[in-house]
Every structure is written in structure tokens, then in C-alpha cells.
Amino acid sequence: MREPLISSGTTQSFNRMSTNNAWSNPLATICIKITSAICSFLFIGFIFNFSLCAHIYNSYILRENIGKIRDLESSPQSIAYPQDIKIKVTSDLSYYAGLIGLRLIEYEIITEDGFIITLQRLYDPNIDEKKRNNSFKPILLLHGLMQSSGSFLTSGYKSIAYFLVKNNYDIWLGNNRCGFNPKHVKYNSNNHKMWDWDLDEMAYYDIPAMIKQIKLIKLNYNGKISIISHSQGTTQTIYLLSNSRKPNNIIENIDIIDKCVLLAPAIYGGPLLNEKLFIKFMRFLPNGVYEMFFGINSFMPVLMHMRNLTYKSPMFGLSSYMVFSYLFDWNDYLWDANLRRYHFIFSPVFVSVKLMKWWLRGQGFAMNKPIISNPDYWFNENTPELLLVIGGKDDLVNGDLFINRLMHKEINMKDKWHYVKIPEYSHLDVLWADDIIETIGNSLLEFLK
């Protein structure tokens, strides 16, 4: 179900938008698009071939997954979806919500810099709407890089979103700008200004727009909002909460947040960033060559076009898994193997080249370095409580360094943060591990109370 378009506030003058004069010439723009499309296609082919070789080697020569899969199969696991239903492969997230007895309603909202984004509300139709609006605590779920809100729900009965709905929380699934269908009140997807954003805008405009929409719907609710985020979503959250520079118009939205759960917090970079050849390649390309290779608008849009053409194929889930497993050194040994194809239906999404530059070449990730450069305190006495959920085998991020900072540096966070560390988990296991609810469910509810 889709609700009418709702603006989160008056559209501003887009003062953070800037035109790249180097590509303002139409002919230059066409050349860069053609060149980057060819280079991206070759880059993807290169990565896919290496991913296929790595998958064959790990699965059929090393056979490293056999023991873990046997351990998983030998333990009783709950079902993800009703067993008497043949599950369709669809990009309609409301279908998967309906399979487990829930409903999904969508709101299109406008950020203050003009992007039209999708916010989804997940609810149990058997619960009275007035009770849900007035009494249930709202929780906003924020996804990671190249993902969407579906990552919180595709595990069905075993998903974090379902678990929270059934424990009487009002669940809102956030989606960042552009997503599957880039929209802006002023620009189209061919305009460079449509893609002139990075994590600053995602933190300072996208999250406040979602919070305003939740407040608008829950007019009679007097409590505060909690946030549960994964990976890049945790970076957005910490950016929003930190003492770093931010527009004045979002300060009021911070005061309404009381607790934040950070799944695989992407605050400090892990050792993977200095090990992977593709990261080194993207990081050290000269700026001009980088733009020739990856463009100036959407980052490798061919990925999204390939996804739209192939996501219904049985090979889509396997090929997506192979590529991401190779790139980021995680595996699916702890997942329900039957769900893999559904997990990847809702990724990748459209993101900007500028965002990827932020992560790999600018203010974002470097091994053992924080995403906030301010050496002083990041948090103050009004910062909400934090719960960190850290995977012991997560080499993409370094959760231990964030723990160390909270413990020894952030004096205003004394007794306001907690953590759960799961030795066998990697970066996506905090979302999709078969036993995620059994592992962190009680800790999650205890923290949110």
C-alpha cells in the first residue's frame, strides 16, 4: 500500500548541491558516460570471474563450509515462512511481509534538499491502529551500503523486523535517497546535481525526514524514537548524533531519539581495507581517472540494470553471494541456505559515485581510522544510549576500536553504552544468521525497554 507524497518540510535552496564544472559541457558528459559504462562493465566482469574462481576453490577444493553446514543442519531451526506456501520471487517487499501475517504501508516523503525517499511501516493488522499509534514505541531501521529496507525482513519469522513487531514495537523501515528509483523534486537522474551527495546529506537530511514523518503519523504519541541500524546506517546515525558540524534544522530531531542499536558499527575501518586489491585500485586512482572509470553520477548503474533483469533467476542469489563474499570476505555458513536468493533481491541500489569516493578516498574508511576526524569528544551528555552488536569475524569494520573509544575517551557516555560481541559472526550475520534472534533477541529487548 502506498500513501500520497508527503513533504518533510519546505524544500530548501539545495545549498549543499554544487555542479562539477569539468563536466558541464554536454559532449564531455556523453563521453564520460560512455567511457565509465565500458570501464564499469569490464570491472564487474573482472570481479565476477575472480569471485567464481574463489567460490569454486573454497567450496569444492578446500571444502571449508562442510563442517559448519553440518553443525547448522543438525540443530533444530525455526521456519522462515509458512511451509505450505510456494514462495514467489518478487521485488515487492509487502509480499514477504504478508507471508508472515504482517502488512507494509509506504510513504513517499521529501527531504529538505529535495529528494523523494520511501519510508515503510511494518505492522500487525490484528493490532488496533489507534493503540499502535498512541502506545507502541516507534523504531526506525536503517540499512547498509548498497542495501535497502528489505535486508531487515527477508528472513521472515526469523527477521529482526518481525521479532520487534511481535514484541509490540512500531516498526519503520527506512530507505536512503535514490534507492531503486531515484527521484528528486527538481532534477532527473541524468542531471549531475541529482548525484552530488555523500554521507553528510544522508545523515543530515534523510534521517530527519524519516523522523518527521513518524512524528506526523504518531501525533498523540508522547515518547521518543529509537534507531536500529546496520553498517552504513550506523555511520549515518553516529554522524547525526555526534558533535561534528551539522545544519541547525536537524537539531530538534536528535532530541527525540533515545536509544540506538548499532549492528556491525561502521565507525572504524577493519583490516580488509588494506588487503583487497579492488579497494586499493579504487582508492589510489587519480581523481580524473577515477571519474573516467566510474563516472560522476550513479556508481556503476549497470549493477542495478543487471539486477532488474536477472533477480528472478535461481542463479541471481548465488552470483550475488559469490561477488559480495569475495569482495568482503564473509560467507553464508550461518544463514538459512533457502533464504539466500531472497536476501539479495533487495540489493544493490543506486548510490552516487561521490558517496563511494567518500568511503574509499575521502572522509570514510581507512584501516583502524575513524569516520569522524574530530580528535575531541564526539558525544555530549544528551547523546542517546548505544548498544553495539559486533561480529568477531567481521574484518570490514573494527568494533573493538569503537568500544575502546567509548570506554576511554568519551567521558559523557559513561554507563550509556553496552555491547554484545558474537565471536563467530561476520558483517552480515548480524542480520541474516539463522540464530540471530536467539543470540541477541533478549539483549535487544532489555536495552530497548
C-alpha positions as a LaTeX table, in Angstrom:
\begin{tabular}{lrrr}
\hline
Residue & $x$ (\AA) & $y$ (\AA) & $z$ (\AA) \\
\hline
Met1 & 0.00 & 0.00 & 0.00 \\
Arg2 & 1.42 & 3.43 & $-0.94$ \\
Glu3 & 0.45 & 6.67 & 0.76 \\
Pro4 & 0.43 & 10.05 & $-1.04$ \\
Leu5 & 3.61 & 12.10 & $-1.31$ \\
Ile6 & 4.32 & 13.99 & 1.92 \\
Ser7 & 6.93 & 16.70 & 2.31 \\
Ser8 & 9.06 & 16.60 & 5.45 \\
Gly9 & 9.40 & 20.37 & 5.35 \\
Thr10 & 9.88 & 23.27 & 3.00 \\
Thr11 & 12.34 & 22.41 & 0.26 \\
Gln12 & 15.50 & 24.40 & 0.81 \\
Ser13 & 17.74 & 26.10 & $-1.71$ \\
Phe14 & 19.92 & 22.99 & $-2.07$ \\
Asn15 & 22.94 & 24.91 & $-0.75$ \\
Arg16 & 24.92 & 21.69 & $-0.48$ \\
Met17 & 24.49 & 20.95 & $-4.16$ \\
Ser18 & 27.29 & 22.00 & $-6.50$ \\
Thr19 & 27.85 & 21.50 & $-10.18$ \\
Asn20 & 31.01 & 19.82 & $-11.39$ \\
Asn21 & 32.14 & 22.39 & $-13.97$ \\
Ala22 & 34.55 & 19.93 & $-15.52$ \\
Trp23 & 31.61 & 18.02 & $-16.97$ \\
Ser24 & 29.18 & 20.86 & $-17.61$ \\
Asn25 & 29.83 & 20.53 & $-21.37$ \\
Pro26 & 27.20 & 18.17 & $-22.87$ \\
Leu27 & 29.74 & 16.47 & $-25.14$ \\
Ala28 & 32.09 & 15.86 & $-22.21$ \\
Thr29 & 29.20 & 14.43 & $-20.22$ \\
Ile30 & 28.31 & 11.98 & $-23.01$ \\
Cys31 & 31.95 & 10.90 & $-23.33$ \\
Ile32 & 32.33 & 10.27 & $-19.61$ \\
Lys33 & 29.10 & 8.25 & $-19.52$ \\
Ile34 & 30.19 & 6.03 & $-22.40$ \\
Thr35 & 33.70 & 5.57 & $-21.03$ \\
Ser36 & 32.56 & 4.84 & $-17.48$ \\
Ala37 & 29.91 & 2.38 & $-18.72$ \\
Ile38 & 32.53 & 0.39 & $-20.62$ \\
Cys39 & 35.04 & 0.52 & $-17.76$ \\
Ser40 & 32.40 & $-0.46$ & $-15.18$ \\
Phe41 & 31.29 & $-3.41$ & $-17.29$ \\
Leu42 & 34.87 & $-4.63$ & $-17.61$ \\
Phe43 & 35.47 & $-4.07$ & $-13.89$ \\
Ile44 & 32.38 & $-6.09$ & $-12.98$ \\
Gly45 & 33.41 & $-8.90$ & $-15.34$ \\
Phe46 & 36.85 & $-8.98$ & $-13.77$ \\
Ile47 & 35.39 & $-9.15$ & $-10.26$ \\
Phe48 & 32.83 & $-11.82$ & $-11.21$ \\
Asn49 & 35.44 & $-14.14$ & $-12.70$ \\
Phe50 & 37.64 & $-13.86$ & $-9.63$ \\
Ser51 & 34.58 & $-14.40$ & $-7.41$ \\
Leu52 & 33.61 & $-17.55$ & $-9.31$ \\
Cys53 & 37.13 & $-18.97$ & $-9.01$ \\
Ala54 & 37.23 & $-18.17$ & $-5.29$ \\
His55 & 33.82 & $-19.79$ & $-4.73$ \\
Ile56 & 34.79 & $-22.99$ & $-6.54$ \\
Tyr57 & 38.11 & $-23.17$ & $-4.69$ \\
Asn58 & 36.57 & $-22.61$ & $-1.24$ \\
Ser59 & 33.53 & $-24.83$ & $-1.72$ \\
Tyr60 & 34.85 & $-27.75$ & $-3.74$ \\
Ile61 & 38.59 & $-27.88$ & $-3.11$ \\
Leu62 & 39.06 & $-26.58$ & 0.43 \\
Arg63 & 35.50 & $-27.70$ & 1.30 \\
Glu64 & 35.74 & $-25.32$ & 4.24 \\
Asn65 & 31.99 & $-24.98$ & 4.64 \\
Ile66 & 31.13 & $-28.65$ & 5.11 \\
Gly67 & 31.62 & $-28.88$ & 8.85 \\
Lys68 & 29.74 & $-25.68$ & 9.61 \\
Ile69 & 26.81 & $-26.59$ & 7.38 \\
Arg70 & 26.52 & $-29.97$ & 9.10 \\
Asp71 & 26.52 & $-28.30$ & 12.50 \\
Leu72 & 23.76 & $-25.96$ & 11.37 \\
Glu73 & 21.66 & $-28.72$ & 9.89 \\
Ser74 & 22.00 & $-30.89$ & 12.99 \\
Ser75 & 20.41 & $-28.25$ & 15.23 \\
Pro76 & 16.66 & $-27.60$ & 15.12 \\
Gln77 & 15.83 & $-24.28$ & 13.42 \\
Ser78 & 12.53 & $-22.47$ & 13.16 \\
Ile79 & 10.96 & $-21.92$ & 9.76 \\
Ala80 & 11.21 & $-18.59$ & 7.95 \\
Tyr81 & 7.92 & $-18.73$ & 6.02 \\
Pro82 & 4.80 & $-20.94$ & 6.08 \\
Gln83 & 5.77 & $-24.35$ & 4.74 \\
Asp84 & 2.54 & $-24.92$ & 2.82 \\
Ile85 & 3.10 & $-21.92$ & 0.52 \\
Lys86 & 5.21 & $-21.81$ & $-2.63$ \\
Ile87 & 7.13 & $-18.56$ & $-2.23$ \\
Lys88 & 7.31 & $-16.25$ & $-5.22$ \\
Val89 & 10.42 & $-14.35$ & $-6.20$ \\
Thr90 & 9.33 & $-10.71$ & $-6.32$ \\
Ser91 & 10.74 & $-7.28$ & $-5.61$ \\
Asp92 & 7.54 & $-6.35$ & $-3.76$ \\
Leu93 & 8.56 & $-6.32$ & $-0.09$ \\
Ser94 & 4.93 & $-6.21$ & 1.04 \\
Tyr95 & 4.52 & $-9.73$ & $-0.37$ \\
Tyr96 & 7.10 & $-11.14$ & 2.06 \\
Ala97 & 5.52 & $-9.19$ & 4.91 \\
Gly98 & 2.15 & $-10.72$ & 4.02 \\
Leu99 & 3.56 & $-14.25$ & 4.10 \\
Ile100 & 4.28 & $-13.87$ & 7.82 \\
Gly101 & 0.97 & $-12.19$ & 8.66 \\
Leu102 & 2.14 & $-8.57$ & 8.61 \\
Arg103 & 1.29 & $-5.58$ & 6.44 \\
Leu104 & 3.52 & $-2.94$ & 4.87 \\
Ile105 & 2.46 & 0.59 & 4.05 \\
Glu106 & 4.70 & 3.00 & 2.11 \\
Tyr107 & 5.09 & 6.75 & 2.43 \\
Glu108 & 6.90 & 8.89 & $-0.10$ \\
Ile109 & 8.49 & 11.83 & 1.70 \\
Ile110 & 10.63 & 14.75 & 0.58 \\
Thr111 & 13.93 & 15.59 & 2.24 \\
Glu112 & 14.84 & 19.23 & 2.78 \\
Asp113 & 17.26 & 19.07 & $-0.13$ \\
Gly114 & 14.56 & 17.78 & $-2.46$ \\
Phe115 & 15.00 & 14.00 & $-2.66$ \\
Ile116 & 11.90 & 11.81 & $-2.66$ \\
Ile117 & 12.55 & 8.79 & $-0.47$ \\
Thr118 & 10.47 & 5.81 & 0.64 \\
Leu119 & 9.63 & 5.08 & 4.26 \\
Gln120 & 7.77 & 1.86 & 5.06 \\
Arg121 & 5.72 & 0.99 & 8.13 \\
Leu122 & 5.53 & $-2.67$ & 9.13 \\
Tyr123 & 2.63 & $-3.68$ & 11.36 \\
Asp124 & 0.40 & $-6.48$ & 12.58 \\
Pro125 & $-3.12$ & $-5.94$ & 11.15 \\
Asn126 & $-4.60$ & $-7.71$ & 14.18 \\
Ile127 & $-3.48$ & $-4.85$ & 16.43 \\
Asp128 & $-5.82$ & $-1.87$ & 16.72 \\
Glu129 & $-4.43$ & 1.10 & 14.75 \\
Lys130 & $-5.21$ & 3.62 & 17.50 \\
Lys131 & $-3.36$ & 1.51 & 20.03 \\
Arg132 & $-0.42$ & 1.14 & 17.65 \\
Asn133 & $-0.26$ & 4.90 & 17.01 \\
Asn134 & $-0.68$ & 6.04 & 20.59 \\
Ser135 & 1.07 & 3.38 & 22.66 \\
Phe136 & 3.68 & 1.44 & 20.67 \\
Lys137 & 7.22 & 2.80 & 20.75 \\
Pro138 & 8.47 & 3.60 & 17.20 \\
Ile139 & 11.76 & 2.15 & 16.00 \\
Leu140 & 13.41 & 3.28 & 12.76 \\
Leu141 & 15.51 & 0.63 & 10.96 \\
Leu142 & 18.31 & 1.87 & 8.68 \\
His143 & 20.07 & $-0.35$ & 6.13 \\
Gly144 & 23.70 & $-0.57$ & 4.99 \\
Leu145 & 25.61 & 0.48 & 1.87 \\
Met146 & 24.09 & $-0.75$ & $-1.44$ \\
Gln147 & 21.20 & $-2.32$ & 0.50 \\
Ser148 & 17.60 & $-1.38$ & 1.22 \\
Ser149 & 14.95 & $-1.91$ & 3.88 \\
Gly150 & 14.36 & $-5.47$ & 2.67 \\
Ser151 & 17.53 & $-6.60$ & 4.45 \\
Phe152 & 15.67 & $-6.41$ & 7.78 \\
Leu153 & 12.71 & $-8.52$ & 6.68 \\
Thr154 & 13.69 & $-11.24$ & 4.20 \\
Ser155 & 14.41 & $-13.73$ & 6.99 \\
Gly156 & 10.67 & $-13.89$ & 7.59 \\
Tyr157 & 9.75 & $-15.20$ & 11.04 \\
Lys158 & 13.47 & $-15.14$ & 11.89 \\
Ser159 & 13.98 & $-11.49$ & 10.95 \\
Ile160 & 14.71 & $-8.66$ & 13.35 \\
Ala161 & 11.77 & $-6.66$ & 11.99 \\
Tyr162 & 9.24 & $-9.46$ & 12.63 \\
Phe163 & 10.67 & $-10.08$ & 16.09 \\
Leu164 & 10.20 & $-6.44$ & 17.07 \\
Val165 & 6.68 & $-6.19$ & 15.65 \\
Lys166 & 5.65 & $-9.23$ & 17.65 \\
Asn167 & 7.07 & $-7.61$ & 20.78 \\
Asn168 & 4.74 & $-4.62$ & 20.29 \\
Tyr169 & 7.08 & $-2.12$ & 18.71 \\
Asp170 & 6.01 & 0.20 & 15.89 \\
Ile171 & 8.49 & $-0.63$ & 13.13 \\
Trp172 & 9.51 & 1.80 & 10.39 \\
Leu173 & 11.84 & 0.69 & 7.59 \\
Gly174 & 13.97 & 3.49 & 6.20 \\
Asn175 & 15.37 & 3.77 & 2.68 \\
Asn176 & 18.04 & 6.29 & 1.74 \\
Arg177 & 17.91 & 8.63 & $-1.24$ \\
Cys178 & 17.79 & 7.23 & $-4.78$ \\
Gly179 & 17.37 & 3.55 & $-3.81$ \\
Phe180 & 15.71 & 1.52 & $-6.59$ \\
Asn181 & 14.00 & 4.51 & $-8.22$ \\
Pro182 & 15.92 & 7.82 & $-7.98$ \\
Lys183 & 13.56 & 10.79 & $-7.58$ \\
His184 & 14.06 & 14.48 & $-6.93$ \\
Val185 & 11.63 & 17.39 & $-7.00$ \\
Lys186 & 13.89 & 19.36 & $-9.35$ \\
Tyr187 & 16.44 & 17.08 & $-11.05$ \\
Asn188 & 16.21 & 13.92 & $-13.13$ \\
Ser189 & 18.62 & 11.02 & $-12.94$ \\
Asn190 & 20.68 & 12.33 & $-15.88$ \\
Asn191 & 21.49 & 15.57 & $-14.09$ \\
His192 & 24.82 & 15.60 & $-12.23$ \\
Lys193 & 23.22 & 17.58 & $-9.39$ \\
Met194 & 20.99 & 14.57 & $-8.73$ \\
Trp195 & 24.11 & 12.68 & $-7.63$ \\
Asp196 & 26.04 & 15.44 & $-5.84$ \\
Trp197 & 25.77 & 13.97 & $-2.34$ \\
Asp198 & 27.54 & 11.68 & 0.10 \\
Leu199 & 27.08 & 10.54 & 3.67 \\
Asp200 & 26.68 & 14.09 & 5.04 \\
Glu201 & 23.39 & 14.55 & 3.21 \\
Met202 & 22.21 & 11.03 & 4.06 \\
Ala203 & 22.73 & 11.71 & 7.77 \\
Tyr204 & 21.58 & 15.32 & 7.91 \\
Tyr205 & 18.59 & 15.16 & 5.56 \\
Asp206 & 17.40 & 11.56 & 5.07 \\
Ile207 & 17.13 & 10.53 & 8.73 \\
Pro208 & 15.43 & 13.78 & 9.87 \\
Ala209 & 12.89 & 13.43 & 7.04 \\
Met210 & 12.04 & 9.92 & 8.27 \\
Ile211 & 11.74 & 11.09 & 11.88 \\
Lys212 & 9.44 & 13.95 & 10.90 \\
Gln213 & 7.19 & 11.55 & 9.03 \\
Ile214 & 6.97 & 9.21 & 12.01 \\
Lys215 & 6.09 & 12.14 & 14.29 \\
Leu216 & 3.48 & 13.31 & 11.79 \\
Ile217 & 1.70 & 9.93 & 11.83 \\
Lys218 & 2.04 & 9.42 & 15.59 \\
Leu219 & 0.69 & 12.81 & 16.68 \\
Asn220 & $-0.66$ & 11.50 & 20.00 \\
Tyr221 & 2.48 & 9.54 & 20.93 \\
Asn222 & 4.48 & 11.38 & 23.61 \\
Gly223 & 7.52 & 9.11 & 23.80 \\
Lys224 & 10.79 & 9.09 & 21.89 \\
Ile225 & 12.06 & 7.18 & 18.85 \\
Ser226 & 14.78 & 4.51 & 18.80 \\
Ile227 & 17.02 & 3.65 & 15.85 \\
Ile228 & 18.39 & 0.24 & 14.84 \\
Ser229 & 20.93 & 0.50 & 12.04 \\
His230 & 23.32 & $-1.76$ & 10.18 \\
Ser231 & 26.77 & $-0.94$ & 8.74 \\
Gln232 & 26.48 & 2.33 & 6.76 \\
Gly233 & 23.26 & 3.04 & 8.65 \\
Thr234 & 25.31 & 3.11 & 11.86 \\
Thr235 & 27.65 & 5.66 & 10.26 \\
Gln236 & 24.69 & 7.88 & 9.42 \\
Thr237 & 23.41 & 7.52 & 12.96 \\
Ile238 & 26.71 & 8.40 & 14.63 \\
Tyr239 & 27.18 & 11.34 & 12.26 \\
Leu240 & 23.75 & 12.62 & 13.23 \\
Leu241 & 24.41 & 12.23 & 16.96 \\
Ser242 & 28.00 & 13.47 & 17.09 \\
Asn243 & 29.22 & 16.95 & 17.95 \\
Ser244 & 30.52 & 17.43 & 14.40 \\
Arg245 & 29.17 & 20.19 & 12.18 \\
Lys246 & 25.54 & 19.80 & 11.19 \\
Pro247 & 22.75 & 22.06 & 9.85 \\
Asn248 & 20.68 & 23.80 & 12.53 \\
Asn249 & 17.42 & 22.48 & 11.14 \\
Ile250 & 18.06 & 18.92 & 12.37 \\
Ile251 & 18.96 & 19.59 & 15.99 \\
Glu252 & 15.32 & 19.17 & 17.06 \\
Asn253 & 15.26 & 15.69 & 15.55 \\
Ile254 & 18.19 & 14.50 & 17.66 \\
Asp255 & 16.38 & 15.33 & 20.91 \\
Ile256 & 13.59 & 12.87 & 20.12 \\
Ile257 & 15.99 & 9.89 & 19.77 \\
Asp258 & 16.52 & 7.93 & 22.99 \\
Lys259 & 18.32 & 4.67 & 22.10 \\
Cys260 & 20.37 & 3.44 & 19.17 \\
Val261 & 21.32 & $-0.13$ & 18.29 \\
Leu262 & 24.37 & $-0.37$ & 16.01 \\
Leu263 & 24.66 & $-3.67$ & 14.13 \\
Ala264 & 28.21 & $-4.14$ & 12.79 \\
Pro265 & 29.05 & $-0.49$ & 13.54 \\
Ala266 & 30.97 & 1.04 & 10.63 \\
Ile267 & 32.87 & 3.62 & 12.66 \\
Tyr268 & 36.43 & 2.31 & 12.35 \\
Gly269 & 37.76 & 0.53 & 9.28 \\
Gly270 & 38.92 & $-3.08$ & 9.56 \\
Pro271 & 41.96 & $-4.89$ & 8.12 \\
Leu272 & 40.08 & $-5.86$ & 4.95 \\
Leu273 & 40.56 & $-2.31$ & 3.65 \\
Asn274 & 44.30 & $-2.85$ & 3.28 \\
Glu275 & 44.03 & $-6.37$ & 1.90 \\
Lys276 & 41.65 & $-6.22$ & $-1.06$ \\
Leu277 & 43.12 & $-5.32$ & $-4.44$ \\
Phe278 & 39.91 & $-3.74$ & $-5.73$ \\
Ile279 & 39.81 & $-1.33$ & $-2.77$ \\
Lys280 & 43.43 & $-0.33$ & $-3.35$ \\
Phe281 & 42.67 & 0.15 & $-7.03$ \\
Met282 & 39.69 & 2.44 & $-6.34$ \\
Arg283 & 41.48 & 4.31 & $-3.57$ \\
Phe284 & 44.64 & 5.24 & $-5.43$ \\
Leu285 & 43.29 & 6.14 & $-8.87$ \\
Pro286 & 43.87 & 9.85 & $-9.65$ \\
Asn287 & 40.63 & 11.84 & $-9.42$ \\
Gly288 & 40.39 & 12.42 & $-13.16$ \\
Val289 & 40.97 & 8.76 & $-13.95$ \\
Tyr290 & 38.52 & 7.74 & $-11.21$ \\
Glu291 & 35.78 & 9.85 & $-12.82$ \\
Met292 & 36.60 & 8.47 & $-16.25$ \\
Phe293 & 36.37 & 4.97 & $-14.84$ \\
Phe294 & 33.30 & 5.23 & $-12.60$ \\
Gly295 & 31.59 & 8.38 & $-13.89$ \\
Ile296 & 30.25 & 11.37 & $-11.97$ \\
Asn297 & 26.63 & 10.33 & $-11.39$ \\
Ser298 & 25.42 & 6.93 & $-10.24$ \\
Phe299 & 28.02 & 4.38 & $-9.16$ \\
Met300 & 28.09 & 1.52 & $-11.70$ \\
Pro301 & 24.39 & 1.67 & $-12.65$ \\
Val302 & 24.92 & $-1.44$ & $-14.76$ \\
Leu303 & 24.69 & $-3.40$ & $-11.47$ \\
Met304 & 21.14 & $-2.21$ & $-10.90$ \\
His305 & 20.13 & $-2.87$ & $-14.51$ \\
Met306 & 21.54 & $-6.40$ & $-14.29$ \\
Arg307 & 19.69 & $-6.92$ & $-11.03$ \\
Asn308 & 16.38 & $-5.80$ & $-12.59$ \\
Leu309 & 16.83 & $-8.24$ & $-15.47$ \\
Thr310 & 18.03 & $-11.28$ & $-13.52$ \\
Tyr311 & 16.74 & $-11.20$ & $-9.92$ \\
Lys312 & 14.06 & $-13.81$ & $-10.64$ \\
Ser313 & 16.65 & $-16.27$ & $-11.88$ \\
Pro314 & 17.81 & $-19.00$ & $-9.44$ \\
Met315 & 21.39 & $-18.02$ & $-10.30$ \\
Phe316 & 20.93 & $-14.42$ & $-9.15$ \\
Gly317 & 21.19 & $-15.18$ & $-5.43$ \\
Leu318 & 24.23 & $-17.41$ & $-5.91$ \\
Ser319 & 26.08 & $-14.97$ & $-8.17$ \\
Ser320 & 25.33 & $-12.03$ & $-5.86$ \\
Tyr321 & 26.55 & $-14.03$ & $-2.90$ \\
Met322 & 29.74 & $-15.08$ & $-4.70$ \\
Val323 & 30.64 & $-11.50$ & $-5.60$ \\
Phe324 & 29.96 & $-9.95$ & $-2.20$ \\
Ser325 & 31.59 & $-12.87$ & $-0.41$ \\
Tyr326 & 34.73 & $-12.42$ & $-2.49$ \\
Leu327 & 34.79 & $-8.65$ & $-2.05$ \\
Phe328 & 34.20 & $-8.56$ & 1.69 \\
Asp329 & 35.37 & $-11.95$ & 2.97 \\
Trp330 & 32.15 & $-13.15$ & 4.58 \\
Asn331 & 30.14 & $-16.31$ & 3.96 \\
Asp332 & 26.65 & $-17.73$ & 4.38 \\
Tyr333 & 27.55 & $-20.69$ & 6.58 \\
Leu334 & 25.37 & $-19.41$ & 9.43 \\
Trp335 & 22.38 & $-18.45$ & 7.25 \\
Asp336 & 19.33 & $-20.43$ & 6.24 \\
Ala337 & 20.51 & $-21.60$ & 2.80 \\
Asn338 & 16.93 & $-21.47$ & 1.45 \\
Leu339 & 16.74 & $-17.70$ & 2.03 \\
Arg340 & 19.84 & $-16.57$ & 0.17 \\
Arg341 & 18.09 & $-15.74$ & $-3.09$ \\
Tyr342 & 15.51 & $-13.60$ & $-1.24$ \\
His343 & 18.13 & $-11.67$ & 0.73 \\
Phe344 & 19.80 & $-10.37$ & $-2.41$ \\
Ile345 & 16.61 & $-9.36$ & $-4.24$ \\
Phe346 & 16.65 & $-6.05$ & $-2.40$ \\
Ser347 & 20.20 & $-5.07$ & $-3.31$ \\
Pro348 & 22.08 & $-3.44$ & $-4.86$ \\
Val349 & 20.51 & 0.01 & $-5.08$ \\
Phe350 & 21.53 & 3.25 & $-6.76$ \\
Val351 & 24.16 & 5.26 & $-4.89$ \\
Ser352 & 26.31 & 8.16 & $-6.02$ \\
Val353 & 29.90 & 8.00 & $-7.19$ \\
Lys354 & 30.52 & 10.78 & $-4.69$ \\
Leu355 & 29.38 & 8.52 & $-1.84$ \\
Met356 & 31.76 & 5.76 & $-2.88$ \\
Lys357 & 34.55 & 8.33 & $-3.08$ \\
Trp358 & 33.62 & 9.42 & 0.45 \\
Trp359 & 34.00 & 5.87 & 1.69 \\
Leu360 & 37.18 & 4.86 & $-0.10$ \\
Arg361 & 39.02 & 8.06 & $-0.95$ \\
Gly362 & 37.82 & 10.81 & 1.37 \\
Gln363 & 36.49 & 11.05 & 4.88 \\
Gly364 & 35.29 & 7.46 & 5.07 \\
Phe365 & 37.13 & 4.20 & 5.65 \\
Ala366 & 40.80 & 3.57 & 6.22 \\
Met367 & 42.13 & 0.71 & 8.31 \\
Asn368 & 41.91 & 1.47 & 12.07 \\
Lys369 & 40.84 & 5.05 & 11.31 \\
Pro370 & 37.50 & 6.57 & 12.42 \\
Ile371 & 34.93 & 8.08 & 10.09 \\
Ile372 & 34.90 & 11.23 & 12.27 \\
Ser373 & 38.15 & 13.14 & 12.14 \\
Asn374 & 37.45 & 15.28 & 15.21 \\
Pro375 & 40.02 & 14.20 & 17.88 \\
Asp376 & 37.91 & 15.65 & 20.71 \\
Tyr377 & 34.75 & 14.24 & 22.21 \\
Trp378 & 32.19 & 13.05 & 19.69 \\
Phe379 & 29.30 & 12.85 & 22.13 \\
Asn380 & 27.77 & 15.04 & 24.84 \\
Glu381 & 25.55 & 14.49 & 27.87 \\
Asn382 & 22.42 & 14.45 & 25.66 \\
Thr383 & 23.63 & 11.67 & 23.35 \\
Pro384 & 21.24 & 8.66 & 23.42 \\
Glu385 & 22.27 & 5.30 & 24.85 \\
Leu386 & 24.07 & 2.95 & 22.46 \\
Leu387 & 24.06 & $-0.84$ & 22.05 \\
Leu388 & 26.80 & $-2.23$ & 19.81 \\
Val389 & 26.40 & $-5.68$ & 18.19 \\
Ile390 & 29.81 & $-6.77$ & 16.90 \\
Gly391 & 30.87 & $-9.81$ & 14.88 \\
Gly392 & 34.14 & $-11.37$ & 15.96 \\
Lys393 & 34.94 & $-12.34$ & 12.35 \\
Asp394 & 33.99 & $-9.00$ & 10.81 \\
Asp395 & 37.12 & $-7.74$ & 9.02 \\
Leu396 & 35.36 & $-4.94$ & 7.17 \\
Val397 & 34.92 & $-2.87$ & 10.35 \\
Asn398 & 36.75 & $-2.78$ & 13.67 \\
Gly399 & 34.23 & $-2.76$ & 16.50 \\
Asp400 & 36.89 & $-3.16$ & 19.18 \\
Leu401 & 38.34 & 0.28 & 18.42 \\
Phe402 & 34.91 & 1.86 & 18.83 \\
Ile403 & 34.49 & 0.07 & 22.16 \\
Asn404 & 37.90 & 1.34 & 23.22 \\
Arg405 & 36.95 & 4.92 & 22.36 \\
Leu406 & 33.67 & 4.73 & 24.28 \\
Met407 & 35.46 & 3.19 & 27.23 \\
His408 & 38.44 & 5.54 & 27.50 \\
Lys409 & 37.71 & 8.71 & 25.53 \\
Glu410 & 34.01 & 9.55 & 25.62 \\
Ile411 & 33.51 & 10.68 & 29.22 \\
Asn412 & 29.93 & 11.79 & 28.52 \\
Met413 & 28.97 & 8.21 & 27.57 \\
Lys414 & 29.76 & 6.65 & 30.95 \\
Asp415 & 27.10 & 4.00 & 31.73 \\
Lys416 & 25.29 & 4.92 & 28.49 \\
Trp417 & 26.63 & 2.26 & 26.18 \\
His418 & 26.67 & $-1.55$ & 26.05 \\
Tyr419 & 27.87 & $-4.14$ & 23.60 \\
Val420 & 27.34 & $-7.73$ & 22.52 \\
Lys421 & 30.19 & $-9.47$ & 20.72 \\
Ile422 & 29.49 & $-12.71$ & 18.86 \\
Pro423 & 32.78 & $-14.49$ & 18.06 \\
Glu424 & 31.57 & $-16.49$ & 15.04 \\
Tyr425 & 29.64 & $-13.69$ & 13.30 \\
Ser426 & 30.82 & $-11.67$ & 10.29 \\
His427 & 29.42 & $-8.47$ & 8.78 \\
Leu428 & 26.05 & $-9.71$ & 7.52 \\
Asp429 & 25.47 & $-12.39$ & 10.14 \\
Val430 & 24.13 & $-9.70$ & 12.50 \\
Leu431 & 21.19 & $-9.51$ & 10.04 \\
Trp432 & 20.84 & $-12.94$ & 8.48 \\
Ala433 & 22.34 & $-15.57$ & 10.80 \\
Asp434 & 19.83 & $-18.33$ & 11.40 \\
Asp435 & 20.09 & $-17.89$ & 15.16 \\
Ile436 & 20.24 & $-14.09$ & 15.30 \\
Ile437 & 17.07 & $-13.77$ & 17.39 \\
Glu438 & 18.18 & $-16.46$ & 19.84 \\
Thr439 & 21.59 & $-14.80$ & 20.06 \\
Ile440 & 20.71 & $-11.13$ & 20.57 \\
Gly441 & 16.91 & $-11.04$ & 20.99 \\
Asn442 & 16.84 & $-10.84$ & 24.78 \\
Ser443 & 19.67 & $-8.28$ & 24.85 \\
Leu444 & 17.82 & $-6.20$ & 22.27 \\
Leu445 & 14.55 & $-6.17$ & 24.22 \\
Glu446 & 16.29 & $-5.48$ & 27.52 \\
Phe447 & 18.13 & $-2.50$ & 26.03 \\
Leu448 & 15.03 & $-1.05$ & 24.34 \\
Lys449 & 12.83 & $-1.21$ & 27.43 \\
\hline
\end{tabular}
